[in-house]
Amino acid sequence: MKKQEPSFEDRLGESSKAKRALLERMREKKPENDPNFAAKQAARTAATEQRRARAAERKALALIEKARKAEKKAAEEAARALAVEAERQAREDEAAAEAARKVALLAEQKAARDRRYAARKARR
């Protein structure tokens, strides 16, 4: 026996029944129909606010850390600048002392030379 295929109208009817059933299931699943919807929504909102608060706190901590690092870097730069200035001053002082020793040595050599010259003159 040959099975009779459904007609076009039968298929349209079954399709519309399936769509209505699907629509009814969707209506049942609507959040407004769920008795715990308000509680779930409040919990989601609270969780979102907590996330935002934690993010703001992390951002504030990051800014504080950045400011602390900048302050530390500035202090290190100032210390380095003072060290460089002290080293430069020490080099200048050493150069001035060396120049004074050189002048003193030249004066001593000239005095010795003058004494020898005077002694030679006195012997004649």
C-alpha positions as CSV (number, residue, x, y, z in Angstrom):
1,M,0.0,0.0,0.0
2,K,1.2,3.4,-0.9
3,K,1.4,5.9,1.9
4,Q,-0.4,9.1,1.1
5,E,1.7,12.2,1.3
6,P,0.3,15.1,3.2
7,S,-1.2,17.9,1.1
8,F,0.1,21.4,1.1
9,E,-2.7,22.6,3.4
10,D,-1.8,19.8,5.9
11,R,1.8,20.9,5.9
12,L,0.8,24.6,6.4
13,G,-1.4,23.6,9.3
14,E,1.3,21.5,10.9
15,S,3.8,24.3,10.4
16,S,1.5,26.9,12.0
17,K,0.8,24.5,15.0
18,A,4.6,24.0,15.4
19,K,5.1,27.8,15.4
20,R,2.3,28.4,17.9
21,A,3.8,25.7,20.2
22,L,7.2,27.3,19.9
23,L,5.8,30.7,20.6
24,E,3.9,29.3,23.7
25,R,7.1,27.8,25.0
26,M,9.0,31.1,24.5
27,R,6.2,32.9,26.4
28,E,6.5,30.4,29.3
29,K,10.3,31.0,29.4
30,K,9.9,34.8,29.5
31,P,11.8,36.3,32.5
32,E,8.7,38.2,33.6
33,N,7.0,34.9,34.2
34,D,9.8,33.6,36.4
35,P,9.1,34.2,40.1
36,N,12.8,34.5,40.9
37,F,13.5,37.0,38.0
38,A,13.6,40.0,40.3
39,A,16.0,38.4,42.7
40,K,18.2,37.2,39.9
41,Q,18.1,40.6,38.2
42,A,19.0,42.3,41.6
43,A,21.9,39.8,42.1
44,R,23.2,40.6,38.6
45,T,23.0,44.3,39.2
46,A,24.8,44.0,42.5
47,A,27.5,41.8,40.9
48,T,27.9,44.4,38.2
49,E,28.3,47.2,40.7
50,Q,30.8,45.2,42.7
51,R,32.8,44.6,39.5
52,R,32.8,48.3,38.7
53,A,33.8,49.1,42.3
54,R,36.7,46.6,42.1
55,A,37.8,48.0,38.8
56,A,37.7,51.6,40.1
57,E,39.7,50.5,43.2
58,R,42.3,48.7,41.0
59,K,42.5,51.8,38.8
60,A,43.0,54.0,41.9
61,L,45.6,51.7,43.3
62,A,47.4,51.7,39.9
63,L,47.4,55.5,39.9
64,I,48.8,55.6,43.4
65,E,51.5,53.1,42.5
66,K,52.3,55.2,39.4
67,A,52.6,58.3,41.5
68,R,54.8,56.5,44.0
69,K,57.0,55.3,41.2
70,A,57.2,58.8,39.7
71,E,58.1,60.2,43.1
72,K,60.7,57.6,43.7
73,K,62.2,58.2,40.2
74,A,62.3,62.0,40.8
75,A,64.0,61.4,44.2
76,E,66.6,59.1,42.5
77,E,67.1,61.7,39.7
78,A,67.7,64.4,42.3
79,A,70.1,62.2,44.2
80,R,71.9,61.3,41.0
81,A,72.1,65.0,40.1
82,L,73.5,65.8,43.5
83,A,76.1,63.0,43.2
84,V,77.1,64.3,39.7
85,E,77.4,67.8,41.1
86,A,79.5,66.6,44.0
87,E,81.8,64.6,41.7
88,R,82.2,67.6,39.4
89,Q,83.0,69.8,42.4
90,A,85.5,67.3,43.7
91,R,87.2,67.2,40.3
92,E,87.3,71.0,40.2
93,D,88.8,71.1,43.7
94,E,91.3,68.4,42.8
95,A,92.3,70.3,39.6
96,A,92.6,73.6,41.6
97,A,94.8,71.8,44.2
98,E,96.9,70.2,41.4
99,A,97.3,73.7,39.8
100,A,98.4,75.1,43.2
101,R,100.9,72.3,43.7
102,K,102.3,72.9,40.2
103,V,102.6,76.7,40.9
104,A,104.3,75.9,44.2
105,L,106.7,73.5,42.5
106,L,107.5,76.0,39.8
107,A,108.1,78.7,42.5
108,E,110.3,76.3,44.4
109,Q,112.3,75.4,41.3
110,K,112.7,79.1,40.5
111,A,113.8,79.9,44.0
112,A,116.4,77.0,43.8
113,R,117.6,78.3,40.4
114,D,117.9,81.8,41.8
115,R,119.9,80.6,44.8
116,R,122.2,78.7,42.5
117,Y,122.6,81.8,40.3
118,A,123.2,84.0,43.4
119,A,125.8,81.5,44.7
120,R,127.6,81.5,41.4
121,K,127.6,85.3,41.4
122,A,128.9,85.3,45.0
123,R,131.8,83.0,44.1
124,R,133.1,85.3,41.4
